[in-house]
Amino acid sequence: MANLYTRSGDDGLTSLLGKGRVKKNDMRIEAVGTLDEVDAYLGMVRSLISNPDWAGMLISIQRDLYQMMAEISASPENAERFKAVTPEKVAWLEEQVAALEAVTEIPREFIIPGDTTATAAVDVARTVVRRAERRVAELLHNHIIQNIHVIEYLNRLSSFCFVLELAMIQSVGKEKPTFAKTK
């Protein structure tokens, strides 16, 4: 049986998809690591819910995140080969947000996370998506990646997480989430 480790990262460098190695704290690797965190939290959410429609949306998003990680990890000569985030994927995510919005009451004030374990997990995912968006924006602004649709997707993904959290709260019979402001 092969070892699970290669020792190739023991020098603090890691490989890109293609030619080249970069430091493990490179902006690109930071972005990929943050996307990996998002994927893990969304997996946690998926394990905590019983709604098959929501689980299906989440698995599709998780698959998109894997493609996004590959796209960001690609070396410049391989960038086009791994380009996966398209306007169609952004539009699909917008459709998912709209579908949830259509059946969910959206409050006009800030909410406090933690109404259920699953909603707390989706809220953590939302905050990590926001961090991923900042990391990817840095790559875009520094011309390390060129695909603007990655940022658009992440922006819609944070909205998706927010409206999913609200839908989940309402699905357990709670009329309103816990609001940040007391009345």
C-alpha positions in Angstrom: 0.0 0.0 0.0 1.3 3.5 -0.9 2.0 6.1 1.7 -0.5 8.9 2.2 2.4 11.3 2.4 5.0 12.2 -0.2 7.4 14.3 1.9 7.4 16.8 -1.1 5.9 19.5 1.1 8.3 19.1 3.9 10.3 22.1 2.7 7.3 24.5 3.0 6.5 24.5 -0.7 3.6 22.9 -2.6 2.9 22.2 -6.2 0.5 24.0 -8.5 -1.5 22.2 -11.1 1.1 22.3 -13.8 4.6 23.6 -13.5 5.9 25.3 -10.5 5.9 25.2 -6.7 4.9 28.0 -4.3 5.2 28.7 -0.6 2.4 27.1 1.4 1.4 30.6 2.6 1.2 31.9 -1.0 -2.0 33.9 -1.7 -3.2 31.2 -4.1 -2.8 28.4 -1.5 -4.5 30.6 1.2 -7.5 31.0 -1.1 -7.6 27.3 -1.9 -7.3 26.5 1.8 -10.2 28.8 2.6 -12.3 27.3 -0.1 -11.5 23.9 1.4 -12.8 25.1 4.7 -16.1 26.3 3.0 -16.5 22.9 1.5 -16.0 21.2 4.8 -18.5 23.4 6.6 -21.1 22.8 3.8 -20.4 19.1 4.2 -21.2 19.5 7.9 -24.4 21.3 7.0 -25.4 18.6 4.6 -24.8 15.9 7.2 -27.1 17.8 9.6 -30.1 18.3 7.3 -32.8 16.0 6.1 -34.2 18.0 3.3 -33.1 16.2 0.1 -33.5 19.3 -2.1 -31.2 21.4 0.1 -28.7 18.5 0.3 -28.7 18.3 -3.5 -28.0 22.0 -3.8 -25.2 21.7 -1.3 -23.5 18.7 -3.1 -23.7 20.6 -6.4 -22.0 23.6 -4.7 -19.4 21.4 -3.1 -18.5 20.0 -6.5 -18.3 23.5 -7.9 -15.9 24.4 -5.0 -13.6 21.5 -6.0 -13.5 22.8 -9.5 -12.9 26.3 -8.2 -10.0 25.1 -6.1 -8.5 23.4 -9.2 -8.9 26.5 -11.2 -7.1 28.7 -8.6 -4.4 26.1 -8.2 -3.6 25.9 -11.9 -0.3 27.3 -13.1 -0.6 30.1 -15.6 0.0 27.8 -18.6 -2.8 25.5 -17.4 -5.3 28.2 -16.3 -7.6 27.9 -19.3 -7.6 24.1 -19.0 -8.9 24.2 -15.4 -11.3 27.2 -15.9 -14.6 25.9 -14.5 -16.5 28.8 -13.0 -18.8 30.1 -15.7 -21.6 32.6 -16.0 -23.9 29.6 -16.2 -22.7 28.4 -12.8 -23.3 31.8 -11.3 -26.8 31.9 -12.9 -27.6 28.4 -11.4 -26.6 29.6 -8.0 -28.7 32.8 -8.4 -31.6 30.5 -9.3 -31.1 28.5 -6.1 -31.1 31.7 -4.0 -34.3 32.9 -5.8 -36.0 29.5 -5.1 -35.2 29.7 -1.4 -36.2 33.4 -1.2 -39.6 32.6 -2.8 -40.5 30.4 0.2 -38.6 32.2 3.0 -39.4 35.4 4.9 -36.3 37.6 4.7 -35.9 39.9 7.8 -34.8 43.5 7.4 -32.5 43.4 10.4 -29.4 41.5 11.6 -29.7 38.1 13.1 -27.7 36.2 15.6 -26.4 32.8 14.6 -27.2 29.7 16.6 -30.9 29.0 16.4 -30.1 25.3 15.6 -26.8 23.3 15.2 -27.4 23.1 11.4 -28.1 26.8 11.0 -25.0 27.7 13.1 -23.0 25.5 10.8 -24.4 27.2 7.7 -23.7 30.6 9.2 -20.0 29.6 9.8 -19.9 28.5 6.2 -21.2 31.9 5.2 -18.5 33.8 7.1 -15.8 31.5 5.6 -17.2 32.1 2.1 -16.8 35.9 2.8 -13.1 35.3 3.8 -12.7 33.1 0.6 -14.2 35.9 -1.4 -11.6 38.4 0.0 -8.7 36.0 -0.7 -9.9 35.4 -4.3 -10.4 39.1 -4.8 -6.8 39.6 -3.8 -5.8 37.1 -6.5 -8.0 38.8 -9.1 -6.7 42.3 -8.2 -3.1 41.1 -8.4 -3.8 39.5 -11.8 -2.9 36.0 -10.5 -6.3 34.8 -11.8 -8.4 36.4 -14.4 -11.9 34.8 -14.0 -14.2 37.4 -12.5 -17.0 34.7 -12.3 -15.2 33.1 -9.3 -15.8 36.3 -7.3 -19.4 36.5 -8.5 -20.0 32.8 -7.5 -18.6 33.4 -4.1 -20.7 36.5 -3.6 -23.8 34.6 -4.5 -22.7 31.7 -2.3 -22.7 33.9 0.8 -26.3 35.0 -0.1 -27.2 31.4 -0.6 -25.9 30.5 2.8 -27.8 33.3 4.4 -31.2 32.5 2.8 -30.6 28.8 3.5 -30.1 29.6 7.1 -33.4 31.4 7.2 -35.2 28.7 5.4 -33.8 26.1 7.8 -34.9 28.2 10.8 -38.4 28.4 9.4 -38.5 24.7 8.5 -38.2 23.8 12.2 -41.2 25.8 13.1 -39.5 28.9 14.4 -41.3 31.9 13.0 -38.4 34.3 13.1 -34.7 34.0 13.7 -33.0 35.5 16.8 -32.5 39.2 16.0 -29.4 41.1 17.0 -31.4 44.1 18.2 -33.8 43.7 21.1 -37.1 45.5 20.8 
